[in-house]
C-alpha cells in the first residue's frame, strides 16, 4: 500500500509539479519516508484529497496538501487508540468522517465519545491487547502492525444509525473507527479490532484488482448486515467472519488465560455464531460470486480453515 502511494505521488509530482508548486527536494523526502516506514492514516487521506483537488483544478489546495503529506510522512506512528475529537485528530477529524462516509454512508452521524465511554474504551483496548498477547502473540503483533490508529467514536442517536459498530476505509489505510458504546468489554474490542483489521488485509490484497468482479449494481444478502450489499462486500464480510471465528477459538483454547466463566460462555456462543455466519456468506459467494484469482485463493483459504476448525 505504501509503495503504491509513493508511486502515485511521484506521478502526480511529475505531471503537476509546477501547478502545485512542489520542488523535487520536498517530493524526494516525502517519497523516501513513505517507502521507509509506515505512515499515519492521515497521509493516505490527504492523498485522496489531493486527487479530488486536482480533479477540480484546485491547484493551490493540492499543493498545500502535498506539503502536509511531506511533513506528516516523517512521523512513524505507533499503534494507538484516540477519541474522535478535535483535540486528538485536529483537521483529520473532519477528513475521517468525510472519507469514511463516502464508503459507509455513516460519516455524518459520527460524534465524539462521552468522557466515560472514552475512559472505558481505553481500559478495554489495553485489556484486549493484553489478553491477545496471552492467547495469540502473533495475532496481537499483526494487529499492532496493521492498525496505526484505533479511533473511538460515538453516534448521534437521532441519526437512526444506532446499528453502526465500526468502519474502515481504503482511503484511510491503518485507521479503524469503533463505536465505543458498542464495545463495552475486552471481548467486544477484540472482535472489533479483528473485524476491521480483516478489511485492512483485503484492501491491501485488492489494490491492483477487485477480489470480486461482479458488477457493483448486483446486490446480495450479507452475513453481517441487514441491507443488500455488492459481492465484494459479501466476500469481505464472509472473510471477516472466519477471522473473528479464528480469534475466539484461539481465546477459547488458550492455556492459562485470564478468562472468567462468563467470558468463556460468551466465547462459545460467538464461535458458533460466526461459524454459521461464515457458512451463510460462503454459500452466497459460491453461488453468485465471479471472483478473481486472488478472491478465489482467499475464499479457499478461509473455507479450508473453517472445515478444519472445531
C-alpha positions as MATLAB code, in Angstrom:
seq = 'XXXXXXXXXXXXXXXXXXXXXXXXXXXXXXXXXXXXXXXXXXXXXXXXXXXXXXXXXXXXXXXXXXXXXXXXXXXXXXXXXXXXXXXXXXXXXXXXXXXXXXXXXXXXXXXXXXXXXXXXXXXXXXXXXXXXXXXXXXXXXXXXXXXXXXXXXXXXXXXXXXXXXXXXXXXXXXXXXXXXXXXXXXXXXXXXXXXXXXXXXXXXXXXXXXXXXXXXXXXXXXXXXXXXXXXXXXXXXXXXXXXXXXXXXXXXXXXXXXXXXXXXXXXXXXXXXXXXXXXXXXXXXXXXXXXXXXXXXXXXXXXXXXXXXX';
ca = [
       0.000    0.000    0.000;
       2.804    2.420    0.826;
       4.643    1.510   -2.363;
       1.574    2.258   -4.441;
       1.038    5.523   -2.554;
       4.615    6.618   -3.227;
       4.363    5.695   -6.911;
       1.144    7.665   -7.327;
       2.511   10.732   -5.547;
       5.592   10.577   -7.776;
       3.331   10.508  -10.825;
       1.325   13.485   -9.528;
       4.520   15.442   -8.936;
       5.902   14.612  -12.368;
       2.672   15.719  -14.035;
       1.802   18.763  -11.935;
       4.862   19.956  -10.012;
       4.709   23.460  -11.469;
       0.959   23.815  -10.933;
       1.113   22.720   -7.300;
       4.449   24.480   -6.598;
       6.276   21.494   -5.074;
      10.027   21.260   -5.562;
      11.845   17.987   -6.247;
      13.582   18.018   -2.839;
      10.253   18.091   -0.976;
       8.905   15.302   -3.128;
      12.026   13.173   -2.686;
      11.959   13.454    1.126;
       8.261   12.625    1.144;
       8.602    9.514   -1.023;
      11.648    8.289    0.906;
       9.780    8.464    4.220;
       6.713    6.669    2.846;
       8.847    3.859    1.432;
      10.934    3.541    4.601;
       8.327    3.148    7.321;
       4.598    3.083    7.879;
       2.798    6.395    7.971;
      -0.198    7.889    9.696;
      -3.626    7.252    8.137;
      -3.926   10.982    7.502;
      -1.202   10.661    4.850;
      -3.444    8.364    2.820;
      -6.433   10.607    3.453;
      -4.587   13.674    2.212;
      -3.500   11.806   -0.910;
      -7.142   11.250   -1.867;
      -7.912   14.870   -1.114;
      -5.085   15.831   -3.500;
      -6.733   13.707   -6.185;
     -10.089   15.376   -5.554;
      -8.460   18.836   -5.628;
      -6.666   18.154   -8.920;
      -9.863   16.849  -10.499;
     -11.438   20.197   -9.606;
      -8.323   22.162  -10.675;
      -7.793   23.489   -7.154;
      -4.022   23.516   -7.577;
      -3.253   25.687   -4.546;
      -5.180   23.285   -2.280;
      -3.386   20.308   -3.849;
      -0.006   21.934   -3.186;
      -0.846   22.627    0.451;
      -1.972   19.015    0.901;
       1.231   17.714   -0.694;
       3.301   19.795    1.728;
       1.222   18.475    4.639;
       1.897   14.922    3.466;
       5.624   15.657    3.243;
       5.657   16.910    6.838;
       3.428   14.144    8.199;
       5.194   11.303    6.403;
       8.308   11.841    8.502;
       6.443   10.749   11.637;
       6.380    6.969   12.101;
       3.241    6.091   14.085;
       2.882    3.513   16.822;
      -0.324    1.584   17.500;
      -2.601    3.876   19.491;
      -6.205    4.485   20.453;
      -7.570    8.019   20.279;
     -11.006    9.606   20.748;
     -12.859   11.156   17.817;
     -12.240   14.716   18.987;
     -10.702   17.908   17.608;
      -8.011   17.752   20.283;
      -6.876   14.248   19.269;
      -7.300   14.448   15.500;
      -7.224   18.124   14.557;
      -8.237   18.650   10.930;
      -8.263   14.893   10.401;
     -11.485   14.681   12.390;
     -13.438   16.182    9.500;
     -11.382   14.242    6.953;
     -12.004   10.896    8.651;
     -15.742   11.492    8.895;
     -15.955   12.562    5.258;
     -13.858    9.745    3.785;
     -15.444    7.068    5.965;
     -18.822    8.490    4.974;
     -18.034    8.137    1.272;
     -17.766    4.374    1.725;
     -20.137    3.657    4.610;
     -22.734    6.449    4.467;
     -22.141    6.853    8.209;
     -19.610    9.653    8.500;
     -22.083   12.476    9.085;
     -23.525   10.628   12.086;
     -20.262   10.281   13.995;
     -19.754   12.161   17.224;
     -17.105   12.297   19.917;
     -17.490    9.623   22.618;
     -18.573   10.740   26.047;
     -15.867   11.053   28.672;
     -16.989    7.875   30.423;
     -17.233    5.927   27.171;
     -13.732    7.006   26.161;
     -12.232    6.049   29.543;
     -13.929    2.645   29.396;
     -12.755    2.151   25.811;
      -9.147    2.976   26.732;
      -9.241    0.406   29.509;
     -10.813   -2.197   27.241;
      -8.234   -1.645   24.484;
      -5.428   -2.242   26.970;
      -7.161   -5.307   28.408;
      -7.974   -6.681   24.950;
      -4.393   -6.447   23.721;
      -3.069   -7.947   26.958;
      -5.458  -10.895   26.552;
      -4.394  -11.373   22.921;
      -0.742  -11.253   23.965;
      -1.528  -14.233   26.217;
      -3.635  -16.213   23.761;
      -2.098  -15.446   20.365;
       1.008  -13.236   20.385;
       1.356  -13.461   16.593;
      -2.144  -12.114   16.031;
      -1.575   -9.373   18.595;
       1.588   -8.353   16.747;
      -0.278   -8.420   13.429;
      -2.963   -6.081   14.758;
      -0.360   -3.656   16.087;
       1.283   -3.682   12.656;
      -1.859   -3.352   10.544;
      -3.576   -0.742   12.688;
      -1.838    2.548   13.320;
      -4.837    4.264   14.887;
      -7.989    2.986   16.576;
     -10.484    5.829   16.795;
     -13.222    5.615   19.407;
     -16.412    7.311   18.224;
     -19.906    7.926   19.464;
     -23.007    8.058   17.315;
     -25.779   10.611   17.205;
     -28.816    8.606   18.333;
     -31.089   10.981   16.407;
     -29.459    9.945   13.117;
     -31.028    6.499   13.040;
     -27.582    4.906   12.721;
     -27.593    3.040   16.036;
     -26.573   -0.169   14.257;
     -23.135    1.216   13.405;
     -20.412   -0.781   15.125;
     -17.208    0.073   13.294;
     -15.756    1.141    9.970;
     -12.578    1.386    7.960;
     -11.753    2.810    4.563;
      -9.367    2.040    1.729;
      -8.697    5.788    1.731;
      -7.527    5.774    5.378;
      -5.127    2.845    5.434;
      -4.220    1.987    9.025;
      -7.182    3.699   10.712;
     -10.256    1.970   12.109;
     -13.238    3.533   13.817;
     -15.051    1.656   16.571;
     -18.294    2.747   18.186;
     -17.244    2.967   21.845;
     -20.723    2.352   23.360;
     -20.975   -0.887   21.369;
     -17.598   -2.184   22.578;
     -18.218   -2.454   26.295;
     -15.888   -5.371   27.131;
     -12.459   -6.589   26.154;
     -14.051   -9.396   24.123;
     -16.109   -6.841   22.211;
     -12.981   -4.819   21.468;
     -11.067   -7.900   20.296;
     -13.905   -8.735   17.917;
     -13.994   -5.160   16.622;
     -10.242   -4.950   16.080;
     -10.058   -8.278   14.249;
     -13.125   -7.363   12.160;
     -11.691   -4.080   10.922;
      -8.144   -5.417   10.536;
      -9.552   -8.096    8.236;
     -10.875   -5.343    5.977;
      -7.422   -3.735    6.013;
      -5.883   -7.017    4.828;
      -8.365   -7.303    1.975;
      -7.877   -3.665    0.990;
      -4.176   -4.372    0.580;
      -4.756   -7.596   -1.352;
      -7.156   -5.914   -3.777;
      -5.087   -2.826   -4.581;
      -4.429   -3.947   -8.168;
      -7.592   -5.876   -8.977;
     -11.000   -6.403   -7.315;
     -11.452   -9.647   -5.417;
     -14.978   -9.972   -6.807;
     -15.685   -8.936  -10.379;
     -19.476   -8.866  -10.171;
     -20.974   -5.508  -11.197;
     -21.486   -3.240   -8.209;
     -25.170   -2.994   -9.179;
     -25.688   -6.645   -8.194;
     -26.788   -6.878   -4.556;
     -26.981   -9.856   -2.213;
     -27.796  -10.610    1.391;
     -24.861  -10.073    3.732;
     -23.996  -12.305    6.695;
     -23.174   -9.232    8.790;
     -25.575   -6.513    7.600;
     -29.292   -6.182    7.107;
     -29.010   -4.251    3.837;
     -28.170   -5.789    0.463;
     -24.506   -5.485   -0.492;
     -22.323   -5.836   -3.629;
     -20.483   -9.147   -3.992;
     -17.208   -7.539   -2.911;
     -18.916   -6.615    0.356;
     -20.204  -10.175    0.785;
     -16.703  -11.568    0.280;
     -15.332   -9.074    2.814;
     -17.999   -9.967    5.376;
     -17.501  -13.709    4.913;
     -13.736  -13.415    5.325;
     -14.295  -11.249    8.405;
     -16.462  -13.987    9.936;
     -13.668  -16.528    9.502;
     -11.128  -14.199   11.109;
     -13.367  -13.435   14.099;
     -14.161  -17.139   14.484;
     -10.419  -17.804   14.495;
      -9.615  -15.319   17.245;
     -12.392  -16.556   19.521;
     -11.240  -20.158   19.020;
      -7.714  -19.079   19.937;
      -9.048  -17.413   23.083;
     -11.155  -20.468   23.923;
      -8.232  -22.858   23.559;
      -5.527  -20.735   25.181;
      -3.836  -22.328   28.152;
      -3.555  -20.327   31.375;
      -5.593  -17.405   30.063;
      -7.266  -14.912   32.378;
     -10.794  -15.546   31.058;
     -13.563  -15.845   33.607;
     -16.533  -18.206   33.312;
     -18.874  -15.590   31.843;
     -16.327  -14.737   29.155;
     -15.882  -18.406   28.294;
     -19.636  -18.764   27.795;
     -19.689  -15.684   25.578;
     -16.796  -17.028   23.512;
     -18.547  -20.353   22.954;
     -21.651  -18.512   21.722;
     -19.605  -16.311   19.406;
     -17.662  -19.230   17.936;
     -20.961  -20.880   16.977;
     -22.433  -17.587   15.757;
     -19.579  -16.712   13.422;
     -19.316  -20.248   12.068;
     -22.934  -20.024   10.924;
     -22.462  -16.513    9.569;
     -19.448  -17.703    7.581;
     -21.437  -20.591    6.107;
     -24.233  -18.198    5.128;
     -21.821  -15.842    3.375;
     -19.831  -18.644    1.768;
     -22.974  -20.097    0.196;
     -23.763  -16.721   -1.397;
     -20.216  -16.270   -2.691;
     -20.102  -19.794   -4.127;
     -23.476  -19.411   -5.853;
     -23.145  -15.938   -7.286;
     -19.543  -14.742   -6.978;
     -17.360  -14.124  -10.005;
     -14.035  -13.971   -8.234;
     -10.565  -13.005   -9.359;
      -7.710  -15.436   -8.787;
      -6.874  -13.667   -5.519;
     -10.525  -13.733   -4.487;
     -10.734  -17.490   -5.065;
      -7.480  -18.067   -3.190;
      -8.640  -16.034   -0.192;
     -12.037  -17.716   -0.001;
     -10.481  -21.158   -0.444;
      -8.074  -20.478    2.411;
     -10.875  -19.263    4.684;
     -13.038  -22.287    3.785;
     -10.170  -24.691    4.462;
      -9.695  -23.124    7.874;
     -13.393  -23.337    8.745;
     -13.587  -27.005    7.681;
     -10.668  -27.877    9.966;
     -11.685  -25.734   12.961;
     -13.501  -27.297   15.911;
];
